[in-house]
Every structure is written in structure tokens, then in C-alpha cells.
Amino acid sequence: MKLKIASKWYLFLFITATGFAIDFLSKYWAVTKLPLGIPVKILGENVQFLFVYNKAAVFGIDPRYVIPSFPLNGFFFAFNTIAIIVIAVYFQALKKEEKLLKWGISLVMPGAIGNLFDRIVHPNLGVVDFIRLGISDTVYWPIFNFADVYVCAAVFLICVHFILEGENKKTRQRQAGSLENEKLS
């Protein structure tokens, strides 16, 4: 029994540690090797490295535009800390067959830890972002980092899990209805 419980956490801990290491090392590289605020073309205008600090939330959403005195660092510290606890508790409750959900939840953790780490290390600067993708020289996706990639991939996997789970539930309900109709016949 203990081995099954322990093995459940191997995936979680491996993804968390590996993901955080990749995020940390890539941000360290960006801070030490890239010029702040100056694009470095990788594949023309479409793929660039652009090192910036992002004090705001995902996609640059900044609540200080609405509430100027909003305590951004305190909010994100509390939010990420609570998220990390909730993620661990939720992961513990997952069933063996919920594989996509396990991967999704596992991928959220290095994203949350990576960006929390930046907010602790650079409280006055924010999160290190450095990957810039675009379709022209003026149209770009918001600049991001590997922690953001992990969270986006996690959301995708979690959504796929719930879509498939909904389809499986409908199939089970149809089968149960068919069996009930056969019994009545």
C-alpha cells in the first residue's frame, strides 16, 4: 500500500523538480545573457528572445490599472502559496485512472513555484519573461517563460480530461439506459 502511494508521488515530484530546474536555468540564462528590453531574433520577427520583468499577472494583466494601490506582490505571494497547497492536496485525492489529470496537476506545480520564486527573488522587478512569439513585426503573443508554458499545458490537459470524462459519463448513462430498457422489455 505504501509503495502505491509513494509511486503516485514520483511523477508529481519528478515533473515539479525537472520543470522548476528548466524554468530556473532558462530564466538565469535570460538574466545573464540577454539585454534587458532589446529583442534578439531567433527566427526573424516570429520567434525572439526579449528579456523583460513582468510585475503583472498572466498575459500582462495588471490589476493596478483598476486599483492603483493594489498590493501586487503580496497578492501573488499569497495566491501562489495557496495554489501550491491546493494543488498538492488535490493531487493526493486523484484516482489511479485519472492519468491526464495527474499530468495536468503535476505541470501546474513547477509553473506556480517558478513564478513565485521570481517574485520572492525579484520583489521590485517581477517575473522574468523572455520568450516572444509573433506573426509579424508588430503582432505578438505576450512575452512568457517556461513556467507559463507549464501552466498553459496543464490547463489544456485538465480540459481534455474533463471533456473525455464528460463523454465517458454520457456513454455510461446511455449504456445504463439501454440495459434498463432491455430489462423492461
Backbone as ProteinMPNN parsed JSONL, in Angstrom:
{"seq_chain_A": "MKLKIASKWYLFLFITATGFAIDFLSKYWAVTKLPLGIPVKILGENVQFLFVYNKAAVFGIDPRYVIPSFPLNGFFFAFNTIAIIVIAVYFQALKKEEKLLKWGISLVMPGAIGNLFDRIVHPNLGVVDFIRLGISDTVYWPIFNFADVYVCAAVFLICVHFILEGENKKTRQRQAGSLENEKLS", "coords_chain_A": {"N_chain_A": [[0.822, -1.196, 0.0], [1.893, 1.287, 0.856], [3.888, 1.585, -1.048], [2.402, 1.955, -3.412], [1.208, 4.422, -2.853], [3.49, 5.997, -2.536], [4.643, 5.744, -5.109], [2.815, 7.1, -6.597], [3.442, 9.705, -6.143], [5.904, 10.02, -7.338], [5.863, 10.767, -10.085], [4.708, 13.316, -9.831], [6.605, 14.69, -8.198], [8.898, 14.42, -9.797], [8.177, 15.8, -12.178], [7.697, 18.324, -11.077], [10.252, 19.003, -9.967], [11.977, 18.779, -12.235], [10.713, 20.499, -14.049], [10.805, 22.946, -12.626], [13.592, 23.257, -12.477], [14.306, 23.559, -15.209], [12.873, 25.905, -15.784], [14.047, 27.7, -13.924], [16.813, 27.644, -14.7], [16.638, 28.523, -17.366], [15.615, 31.111, -17.004], [17.678, 32.208, -15.511], [19.681, 32.124, -17.448], [18.531, 33.931, -19.29], [18.541, 36.339, -17.793], [21.273, 36.703, -17.386], [22.443, 36.642, -19.923], [20.93, 37.917, -21.927], [20.087, 41.116, -23.346], [18.34, 43.592, -21.5], [15.106, 44.351, -22.435], [15.602, 44.5, -25.203], [14.95, 43.107, -28.292], [16.032, 39.889, -29.418], [16.521, 38.319, -32.301], [15.487, 35.117, -33.254], [14.161, 33.403, -35.073], [13.695, 35.309, -37.342], [11.216, 37.858, -37.262], [9.311, 36.405, -36.022], [9.986, 34.57, -33.944], [11.502, 35.332, -31.026], [13.869, 36.284, -28.478], [13.163, 38.208, -25.749], [14.019, 39.822, -23.105], [12.371, 40.722, -20.237], [11.014, 42.138, -17.226], [8.143, 41.165, -15.533], [5.715, 42.477, -13.687], [3.068, 42.083, -13.484], [0.159, 39.938, -13.914], [-0.659, 36.828, -15.595], [-0.358, 37.088, -19.118], [0.206, 39.762, -18.925], [-1.758, 41.08, -17.503], [-2.777, 43.535, -15.342], [-3.864, 44.339, -12.26], [-3.505, 46.791, -11.084], [-4.197, 48.79, -12.795], [-6.864, 49.149, -12.465], [-7.178, 49.284, -9.677], [-5.18, 51.346, -8.277], [-3.509, 51.21, -5.927], [-3.185, 48.539, -5.433], [-1.922, 45.709, -3.751], [0.294, 44.137, -5.272], [2.591, 42.284, -5.144], [2.218, 41.089, -2.608], [-0.317, 39.979, -2.981], [0.168, 38.103, -5.094], [2.074, 36.471, -3.873], [0.587, 35.349, -1.749], [-1.509, 34.161, -3.255], [-0.124, 32.309, -4.945], [1.101, 30.69, -2.999], [-1.123, 29.583, -1.666], [-2.225, 28.285, -3.887], [-0.266, 26.343, -4.437], [-0.481, 24.691, -2.176], [-3.158, 23.82, -2.438], [-2.974, 22.473, -4.893], [-1.262, 20.324, -4.232], [-2.843, 18.976, -2.309], [-5.096, 18.356, -3.843], [-3.925, 16.728, -5.8], [-3.229, 14.52, -4.246], [-5.728, 13.41, -3.844], [-6.423, 12.321, -6.281], [-7.462, 9.694, -8.481], [-6.169, 6.493, -9.56], [-6.717, 5.972, -12.29], [-6.995, 8.472, -13.424], [-5.155, 9.712, -15.354], [-4.497, 11.815, -17.251], [-5.319, 14.002, -15.787], [-3.597, 13.801, -13.606], [-1.131, 14.372, -14.873], [-1.695, 16.97, -15.76], [-2.222, 18.399, -13.332], [0.234, 17.98, -12.136], [1.901, 19.475, -13.826], [1.134, 22.072, -13.283], [2.367, 22.715, -10.898], [5.349, 23.205, -11.145], [5.149, 25.521, -12.612], [3.763, 27.301, -10.919], [5.536, 27.375, -8.728], [7.893, 28.276, -9.977], [7.263, 30.917, -10.886], [6.519, 32.065, -8.461], [8.95, 31.907, -7.101], [10.463, 33.767, -8.596], [9.101, 36.123, -7.904], [9.724, 36.309, -5.241], [12.538, 36.461, -5.269], [12.972, 38.669, -6.932], [11.452, 41.015, -5.873], [10.833, 43.714, -6.413], [10.948, 43.853, -9.111], [9.666, 41.74, -10.531], [8.416, 38.903, -12.406], [10.589, 36.999, -14.48], [10.407, 37.173, -17.874], [10.878, 36.014, -21.217], [10.476, 34.852, -23.727], [9.288, 35.387, -26.923], [6.762, 35.306, -29.231], [5.435, 35.775, -32.486], [3.323, 36.88, -35.252], [3.94, 38.759, -37.027], [5.956, 41.755, -37.476], [4.78, 43.404, -35.673], [2.679, 42.172, -34.338], [2.306, 40.279, -31.61], [2.304, 37.509, -29.315], [1.784, 37.766, -25.793], [4.816, 38.201, -23.915], [6.569, 35.462, -22.466], [7.501, 32.719, -20.208], [9.052, 29.541, -19.273], [7.628, 28.574, -17.052], [5.113, 29.637, -17.483], [4.451, 28.242, -19.814], [4.217, 25.653, -18.791], [1.952, 25.942, -17.136], [-0.018, 26.628, -19.02], [0.0, 24.298, -20.63], [-0.824, 22.517, -18.676], [-3.441, 23.424, -18.129], [-4.604, 22.845, -20.599], [-4.392, 19.978, -20.648], [-5.95, 19.346, -18.403], [-8.442, 20.327, -19.192], [-8.923, 18.651, -21.435], [-9.068, 16.218, -20.061], [-11.479, 16.595, -18.545], [-13.332, 16.957, -20.596], [-13.196, 14.454, -21.899], [-13.953, 12.87, -19.729], [-16.568, 13.754, -19.371], [-17.697, 12.83, -21.772], [-17.324, 10.069, -21.41], [-18.992, 9.675, -19.209], [-21.498, 10.251, -20.325], [-21.642, 8.149, -22.144], [-21.672, 5.944, -20.388], [-24.107, 6.469, -19.122], [-25.897, 6.21, -21.275], [-25.508, 3.495, -21.835], [-26.373, 2.366, -19.436], [-29.036, 3.128, -19.542], [-29.859, 1.686, -21.807], [-29.553, -0.939, -20.871], [-31.46, -0.903, -18.86], [-33.77, -0.541, -20.355], [-33.754, -2.973, -21.752], [-34.251, -4.752, -19.675], [-36.828, -4.041, -19.02], [-38.174, -4.848, -21.265]], "CA_chain_A": [[0.0, 0.0, 0.0], [2.757, 2.458, 0.917], [4.588, 1.691, -2.314], [1.472, 2.555, -4.367], [1.073, 5.838, -2.507], [4.764, 6.657, -2.839], [4.846, 5.805, -6.551], [1.906, 8.131, -7.1], [4.095, 10.998, -5.998], [7.129, 10.099, -8.144], [5.566, 11.591, -11.262], [4.488, 14.687, -9.36], [7.876, 15.277, -7.756], [9.806, 14.487, -10.946], [7.748, 16.907, -13.04], [7.919, 19.571, -10.339], [11.693, 19.296, -9.876], [12.529, 18.984, -13.577], [10.119, 21.723, -14.59], [11.367, 24.104, -11.934], [15.004, 23.392, -12.878], [14.331, 24.134, -16.566], [12.414, 27.287, -15.674], [15.064, 28.471, -13.209], [18.031, 27.771, -15.516], [16.362, 29.352, -18.543], [15.5, 32.498, -16.54], [19.042, 32.625, -15.16], [20.337, 32.391, -18.729], [17.965, 35.162, -19.842], [19.005, 37.484, -16.998], [22.728, 36.893, -17.505], [22.931, 36.666, -21.311], [20.125, 38.736, -22.833], [19.957, 42.523, -22.97], [17.012, 43.934, -20.99], [14.233, 45.142, -23.287], [16.031, 44.558, -26.609], [14.667, 41.821, -28.924], [17.082, 39.117, -30.088], [15.804, 37.496, -33.276], [15.853, 33.706, -33.369], [13.612, 33.096, -36.395], [13.139, 36.565, -37.85], [10.325, 38.602, -36.367], [8.316, 35.492, -35.447], [10.466, 33.966, -32.693], [12.547, 36.19, -30.463], [14.066, 36.387, -27.038], [13.044, 39.59, -25.301], [14.078, 39.762, -21.646], [11.66, 41.77, -19.507], [10.446, 41.771, -15.935], [6.693, 41.325, -15.569], [5.142, 42.57, -12.34], [1.642, 41.788, -13.566], [-0.26, 38.533, -13.958], [-0.579, 36.168, -16.891], [-0.631, 37.928, -20.279], [0.423, 41.157, -18.576], [-2.938, 41.662, -16.858], [-2.313, 44.24, -14.152], [-4.999, 44.901, -11.516], [-3.224, 48.16, -10.636], [-4.862, 49.731, -13.705], [-8.19, 49.377, -11.893], [-6.968, 49.667, -8.28], [-3.772, 51.772, -8.292], [-2.726, 50.839, -4.747], [-3.317, 47.098, -5.247], [-0.658, 45.127, -3.274], [0.558, 43.089, -6.254], [3.494, 41.234, -4.65], [1.552, 40.381, -1.509], [-1.395, 39.177, -3.547], [0.705, 36.956, -5.823], [2.708, 35.569, -2.907], [-0.49, 34.614, -1.076], [-2.218, 33.349, -4.248], [0.722, 31.175, -5.346], [1.287, 29.809, -1.844], [-2.379, 28.841, -1.507], [-2.349, 27.402, -5.052], [0.656, 25.214, -4.258], [-1.084, 23.808, -1.169], [-4.361, 23.228, -3.035], [-2.519, 21.533, -5.922], [-0.764, 19.113, -3.562], [-3.977, 18.286, -1.693], [-5.915, 17.824, -4.938], [-3.184, 15.62, -6.397], [-3.35, 13.379, -3.328], [-7.069, 12.827, -3.965], [-6.657, 11.769, -7.616], [-7.535, 8.243, -8.619], [-5.146, 5.894, -10.422], [-7.087, 6.051, -13.702], [-7.06, 9.876, -13.869], [-3.79, 9.971, -15.807], [-4.365, 13.167, -17.817], [-5.462, 14.95, -14.682], [-2.34, 13.747, -12.853], [-0.123, 15.124, -15.622], [-2.077, 18.382, -15.735], [-1.993, 18.952, -11.996], [1.686, 17.967, -11.917], [2.524, 20.562, -14.588], [0.835, 23.372, -12.669], [3.262, 22.956, -9.761], [6.582, 23.932, -11.439], [4.782, 26.867, -13.053], [3.458, 28.11, -9.735], [6.756, 27.552, -7.932], [8.843, 29.086, -10.742], [6.903, 32.339, -10.858], [6.597, 32.506, -7.06], [10.376, 32.089, -6.825], [10.852, 35.061, -9.178], [8.504, 37.233, -7.139], [10.461, 36.388, -3.979], [13.915, 36.879, -5.562], [12.94, 39.994, -7.564], [10.165, 41.578, -5.455], [10.568, 45.023, -7.014], [11.018, 43.749, -10.567], [8.637, 40.829, -11.014], [8.753, 37.618, -13.013], [11.425, 37.062, -15.676], [9.826, 36.661, -19.115], [11.888, 36.226, -22.267], [10.135, 34.216, -24.995], [8.347, 36.233, -27.659], [6.307, 34.717, -30.485], [4.543, 36.662, -33.201], [3.001, 36.568, -36.638], [4.501, 39.846, -37.837], [6.852, 42.578, -36.665], [4.012, 44.198, -34.708], [1.65, 41.369, -33.675], [2.981, 39.275, -30.775], [1.706, 36.94, -28.11], [2.511, 38.333, -24.645], [6.102, 37.56, -23.606], [6.338, 34.439, -21.451], [8.636, 31.9, -19.769], [8.684, 28.124, -19.213], [6.593, 28.383, -16.03], [3.85, 29.932, -18.158], [4.198, 27.123, -20.729], [3.739, 24.536, -17.978], [0.586, 26.217, -16.685], [-0.898, 26.526, -20.196], [-0.094, 22.873, -20.969], [-1.631, 21.901, -17.616], [-4.848, 23.782, -18.359], [-5.032, 22.062, -21.759], [-4.573, 18.581, -20.246], [-7.08, 19.276, -17.465], [-9.651, 20.491, -20.006], [-9.105, 17.404, -22.188], [-9.542, 15.215, -19.096], [-12.878, 16.802, -18.2], [-14.127, 16.701, -21.806], [-13.27, 12.995, -22.041], [-14.731, 12.356, -18.598], [-17.973, 14.043, -19.685], [-18.103, 11.89, -22.821], [-17.41, 8.741, -20.79], [-20.178, 9.661, -18.349], [-22.66, 10.149, -21.215], [-21.649, 6.781, -22.674], [-22.124, 5.062, -19.305], [-25.527, 6.715, -18.901], [-26.617, 5.596, -22.393], [-25.447, 2.047, -21.654], [-27.252, 2.033, -18.312], [-30.399, 3.285, -20.058], [-30.112, 0.548, -22.699], [-29.732, -2.118, -20.017], [-32.744, -0.749, -18.161], [-34.81, -0.785, -21.354], [-33.77, -4.402, -22.036], [-34.879, -5.413, -18.544], [-38.269, -3.763, -19.076], [-38.777, -5.499, -22.444]], "C_chain_A": [[0.865, 1.259, 0.0], [3.501, 2.672, -0.388], [3.699, 2.334, -3.372], [1.316, 4.05, -4.103], [2.352, 6.584, -2.863], [4.96, 6.787, -4.337], [3.941, 6.848, -7.201], [2.59, 9.5, -7.106], [5.372, 11.119, -6.834], [6.947, 10.986, -9.365], [5.473, 13.061, -10.864], [5.811, 15.368, -8.992], [8.876, 15.402, -8.9], [9.455, 15.661, -11.85], [7.997, 18.243, -12.353], [9.398, 19.947, -10.325], [12.292, 19.597, -11.25], [12.011, 20.285, -14.177], [10.678, 22.973, -13.94], [12.817, 24.327, -12.349], [15.117, 24.018, -14.267], [13.933, 25.601, -16.525], [13.488, 28.163, -15.036], [16.295, 28.705, -14.076], [17.801, 28.648, -16.748], [16.222, 30.829, -18.154], [16.869, 33.044, -16.14], [19.81, 32.975, -16.427], [19.845, 33.716, -19.312], [18.502, 36.398, -19.116], [20.49, 37.76, -17.227], [23.219, 37.079, -18.938], [22.153, 37.587, -22.257], [20.098, 40.191, -22.378], [18.514, 42.819, -22.543], [16.27, 44.801, -22.012], [14.615, 45.235, -24.754], [15.801, 43.183, -27.248], [15.907, 41.196, -29.573], [16.362, 38.137, -31.008], [16.383, 36.081, -33.31], [15.415, 33.203, -34.747], [12.908, 34.353, -36.908], [12.324, 37.298, -36.804], [9.387, 37.672, -35.598], [8.716, 34.857, -34.121], [11.655, 34.785, -32.214], [12.715, 35.905, -28.976], [13.984, 37.874, -26.715], [12.92, 39.553, -23.777], [13.399, 40.98, -21.045], [11.298, 41.225, -18.125], [8.957, 42.082, -16.0], [6.16, 41.323, -14.142], [3.688, 42.112, -12.322], [1.38, 40.285, -13.58], [-0.069, 37.978, -15.361], [-1.044, 37.128, -17.994], [-0.525, 39.425, -19.965], [-0.764, 41.842, -17.928], [-2.502, 42.253, -15.52], [-3.49, 44.884, -13.423], [-4.759, 46.332, -11.034], [-3.794, 49.202, -11.589], [-6.241, 50.095, -13.175], [-8.087, 49.888, -10.459], [-5.495, 50.056, -8.136], [-2.936, 51.333, -7.096], [-2.788, 49.339, -4.448], [-1.974, 46.501, -4.846], [-0.264, 43.895, -4.098], [1.432, 41.96, -5.714], [2.857, 40.425, -3.529], [0.447, 39.477, -2.02], [-0.842, 37.931, -4.229], [1.423, 35.972, -4.902], [1.646, 34.712, -2.231], [-1.196, 33.676, -2.055], [-1.401, 32.113, -4.633], [0.932, 30.188, -4.198], [0.043, 28.951, -1.618], [-2.55, 27.852, -2.663], [-1.466, 26.165, -4.908], [0.091, 24.205, -3.257], [-2.299, 23.083, -1.755], [-3.98, 22.181, -4.086], [-2.063, 20.222, -5.278], [-1.909, 18.309, -2.947], [-4.85, 17.637, -2.772], [-5.235, 16.62, -5.592], [-3.312, 14.366, -5.54], [-4.681, 12.662, -3.519], [-7.323, 12.173, -5.323], [-6.643, 10.243, -7.614], [-6.51, 7.761, -9.638], [-5.45, 6.094, -11.903], [-7.141, 7.483, -14.247], [-5.682, 10.36, -14.327], [-3.598, 11.381, -16.376], [-4.441, 14.228, -16.725], [-4.203, 14.973, -13.825], [-1.249, 14.544, -13.558], [-0.424, 16.622, -15.581], [-1.78, 19.04, -14.399], [-0.499, 19.013, -11.703], [2.376, 19.121, -12.637], [2.224, 21.945, -14.013], [1.901, 23.722, -11.623], [4.567, 23.659, -10.146], [6.3, 25.344, -11.96], [4.519, 27.794, -11.881], [4.713, 28.396, -8.921], [7.749, 28.467, -8.656], [8.52, 30.572, -10.683], [6.875, 32.893, -9.434], [8.049, 32.789, -6.683], [10.855, 33.44, -7.372], [10.325, 36.228, -8.351], [9.188, 37.398, -5.778], [11.86, 36.956, -4.23], [13.974, 38.299, -6.129], [11.666, 40.738, -7.157], [9.842, 42.929, -6.091], [10.545, 44.982, -8.534], [9.911, 42.871, -11.141], [9.216, 39.554, -11.594], [9.594, 37.85, -14.263], [10.677, 36.406, -16.832], [10.824, 36.921, -20.227], [11.572, 35.571, -23.602], [9.04, 35.032, -25.667], [8.035, 35.568, -28.996], [5.339, 35.67, -31.164], [4.259, 36.187, -34.611], [3.463, 37.667, -37.585], [5.435, 40.656, -36.95], [6.108, 43.437, -35.648], [2.974, 43.395, -33.925], [2.323, 40.204, -32.955], [2.06, 38.765, -29.687], [2.42, 37.604, -26.941], [3.777, 37.52, -24.321], [5.899, 36.617, -22.423], [7.627, 33.713, -21.098], [8.172, 30.441, -19.687], [7.626, 27.842, -18.153], [5.215, 28.632, -16.641], [3.468, 28.811, -19.126], [3.627, 25.944, -19.948], [2.275, 24.738, -17.574], [-0.396, 26.099, -17.858], [-1.076, 25.068, -20.624], [-0.963, 22.149, -19.942], [-3.113, 22.187, -17.829], [-5.398, 22.991, -19.545], [-5.322, 20.614, -21.356], [-5.77, 18.413, -19.311], [-8.401, 19.416, -18.228], [-9.947, 19.226, -20.808], [-9.629, 16.314, -21.254], [-11.038, 15.377, -18.835], [-13.802, 16.62, -19.406], [-14.299, 15.196, -21.996], [-14.107, 12.367, -20.931], [-16.221, 12.587, -18.833], [-18.51, 13.099, -20.747], [-18.252, 10.488, -22.256], [-18.655, 8.614, -19.919], [-21.438, 9.528, -19.201], [-22.783, 8.735, -21.779], [-22.15, 5.804, -21.62], [-23.628, 5.225, -19.051], [-26.367, 6.093, -20.024], [-26.645, 4.079, -22.236], [-26.365, 1.603, -20.519], [-28.708, 2.138, -18.743], [-30.779, 2.141, -20.973], [-30.355, -0.719, -21.899], [-31.084, -2.075, -19.312], [-33.908, -1.02, -19.125], [-34.913, -2.268, -21.696], [-34.445, -5.168, -20.912], [-36.4, -5.234, -18.579], [-38.949, -4.486, -20.23], [-39.146, -6.909, -22.211]], "O_chain_A": [[0.608, 2.19, -0.762], [3.725, 3.812, -0.796], [4.169, 3.164, -4.15], [1.295, 4.849, -5.039], [2.302, 7.677, -3.426], [5.4, 7.837, -4.805], [4.281, 7.409, -8.242], [2.334, 10.335, -7.974], [5.872, 12.229, -7.019], [7.777, 11.851, -9.645], [6.083, 13.93, -11.487], [6.089, 16.485, -9.429], [9.619, 16.381, -8.969], [10.332, 16.43, -12.244], [8.459, 19.19, -12.988], [9.754, 21.083, -10.637], [13.034, 20.567, -11.404], [12.773, 21.071, -14.74], [10.99, 23.949, -14.622], [13.231, 25.469, -12.553], [15.936, 24.912, -14.478], [14.575, 26.442, -17.154], [13.802, 29.239, -15.545], [16.772, 29.834, -14.181], [18.674, 29.428, -17.128], [16.666, 31.705, -18.896], [17.18, 34.206, -16.401], [20.503, 33.99, -16.483], [20.646, 34.529, -19.775], [18.871, 37.385, -19.752], [20.913, 38.916, -17.258], [24.304, 37.62, -19.148], [22.685, 37.991, -23.291], [20.088, 40.474, -21.18], [17.573, 42.336, -23.172], [16.758, 45.861, -22.403], [13.989, 45.998, -25.49], [16.387, 42.195, -26.804], [16.718, 41.885, -30.191], [15.673, 37.23, -30.54], [17.596, 35.884, -33.383], [16.219, 32.644, -35.492], [11.68, 34.438, -36.904], [12.686, 37.354, -35.628], [8.743, 38.093, -34.637], [7.863, 34.631, -33.264], [12.668, 34.911, -32.9], [11.828, 35.362, -28.317], [14.659, 38.693, -27.339], [11.847, 39.287, -23.235], [13.79, 42.118, -21.302], [11.28, 40.015, -17.897], [8.561, 43.149, -16.47], [6.156, 40.289, -13.473], [3.145, 41.791, -11.265], [2.265, 39.478, -13.295], [0.596, 38.584, -16.201], [-2.001, 37.881, -17.814], [-1.106, 40.253, -20.668], [-0.78, 43.068, -17.815], [-1.932, 41.56, -14.677], [-4.056, 45.865, -13.906], [-5.698, 47.012, -10.621], [-3.87, 50.379, -11.237], [-6.731, 51.201, -13.4], [-8.808, 50.804, -10.064], [-4.651, 49.192, -7.897], [-1.737, 51.102, -7.255], [-2.478, 48.916, -3.334], [-0.974, 46.749, -5.519], [-0.465, 42.758, -3.671], [1.054, 40.793, -5.814], [2.955, 39.198, -3.516], [0.288, 38.349, -1.554], [-1.32, 36.824, -3.979], [1.38, 34.764, -5.135], [1.786, 33.492, -2.149], [-1.454, 32.519, -1.723], [-1.925, 30.999, -4.645], [0.938, 28.977, -4.417], [0.142, 27.743, -1.406], [-2.97, 26.715, -2.45], [-1.894, 25.057, -5.23], [0.181, 22.997, -3.475], [-2.447, 21.873, -1.583], [-4.598, 21.119, -4.155], [-2.437, 19.14, -5.729], [-1.932, 17.083, -3.06], [-5.286, 16.496, -2.62], [-5.885, 15.621, -5.9], [-3.486, 13.268, -6.069], [-4.756, 11.442, -3.373], [-8.356, 11.526, -5.497], [-5.917, 9.603, -6.853], [-6.043, 8.534, -10.475], [-4.54, 6.358, -12.69], [-7.322, 7.664, -15.452], [-5.12, 11.296, -13.758], [-2.638, 12.065, -16.02], [-3.714, 15.221, -16.749], [-3.783, 16.035, -13.367], [-0.524, 15.306, -12.918], [0.476, 17.44, -15.391], [-1.165, 20.105, -14.34], [-0.016, 19.971, -11.099], [3.336, 19.687, -12.114], [2.985, 22.887, -14.236], [2.285, 24.883, -11.483], [4.887, 24.664, -9.511], [7.109, 26.253, -11.773], [4.993, 28.93, -11.853], [4.929, 29.524, -8.477], [8.372, 29.328, -8.034], [9.407, 31.393, -10.455], [7.177, 34.068, -9.224], [8.343, 33.789, -6.028], [11.57, 34.169, -6.686], [11.036, 37.209, -8.129], [9.226, 38.499, -5.229], [12.318, 37.83, -3.493], [14.911, 39.045, -5.845], [10.861, 41.067, -8.029], [8.668, 43.245, -6.285], [10.168, 45.961, -9.178], [9.289, 43.234, -12.139], [10.353, 39.178, -11.31], [9.342, 38.788, -15.019], [10.353, 35.22, -16.773], [11.54, 37.922, -20.201], [12.35, 35.726, -24.543], [8.007, 35.329, -25.068], [8.934, 35.301, -29.793], [4.516, 36.302, -30.501], [4.861, 35.232, -35.102], [3.384, 37.518, -38.805], [5.681, 40.286, -35.801], [6.736, 44.126, -34.844], [2.439, 43.896, -32.937], [2.836, 39.276, -33.58], [1.172, 39.467, -29.204], [3.582, 37.981, -27.089], [3.785, 36.295, -24.446], [5.153, 36.925, -21.493], [8.7, 34.034, -21.609], [7.02, 30.142, -20.001], [6.8, 26.949, -18.341], [4.262, 27.912, -16.344], [2.291, 28.468, -19.244], [2.668, 25.309, -20.387], [1.465, 23.815, -17.663], [-1.48, 25.535, -17.706], [-2.189, 24.652, -20.945], [-1.747, 21.27, -20.299], [-3.943, 21.285, -17.719], [-6.534, 22.518, -19.501], [-6.382, 20.082, -21.685], [-6.517, 17.441, -19.423], [-9.364, 18.705, -17.941], [-11.092, 18.776, -20.858], [-10.538, 15.568, -21.621], [-11.786, 14.401, -18.898], [-14.938, 16.174, -19.248], [-15.409, 14.717, -22.226], [-14.879, 11.44, -21.176], [-17.043, 11.721, -18.531], [-19.64, 12.62, -20.646], [-19.209, 9.788, -22.588], [-19.297, 7.563, -19.896], [-22.349, 8.779, -18.847], [-23.881, 8.189, -21.88], [-22.964, 4.931, -21.921], [-24.333, 4.248, -18.797], [-27.423, 5.517, -19.763], [-27.674, 3.446, -22.472], [-27.052, 0.587, -20.627], [-29.529, 1.313, -18.343], [-31.913, 1.666, -20.924], [-31.263, -1.489, -22.212], [-31.764, -3.094, -19.187], [-34.9, -1.649, -18.755], [-36.012, -2.781, -21.909], [-35.148, -6.144, -21.173], [-37.156, -6.137, -18.222], [-40.157, -4.716, -20.193], [-39.66, -7.57, -23.114]]}, "name": "protein", "num_of_chains": 1, "seq": "MKLKIASKWYLFLFITATGFAIDFLSKYWAVTKLPLGIPVKILGENVQFLFVYNKAAVFGIDPRYVIPSFPLNGFFFAFNTIAIIVIAVYFQALKKEEKLLKWGISLVMPGAIGNLFDRIVHPNLGVVDFIRLGISDTVYWPIFNFADVYVCAAVFLICVHFILEGENKKTRQRQAGSLENEKLS"}
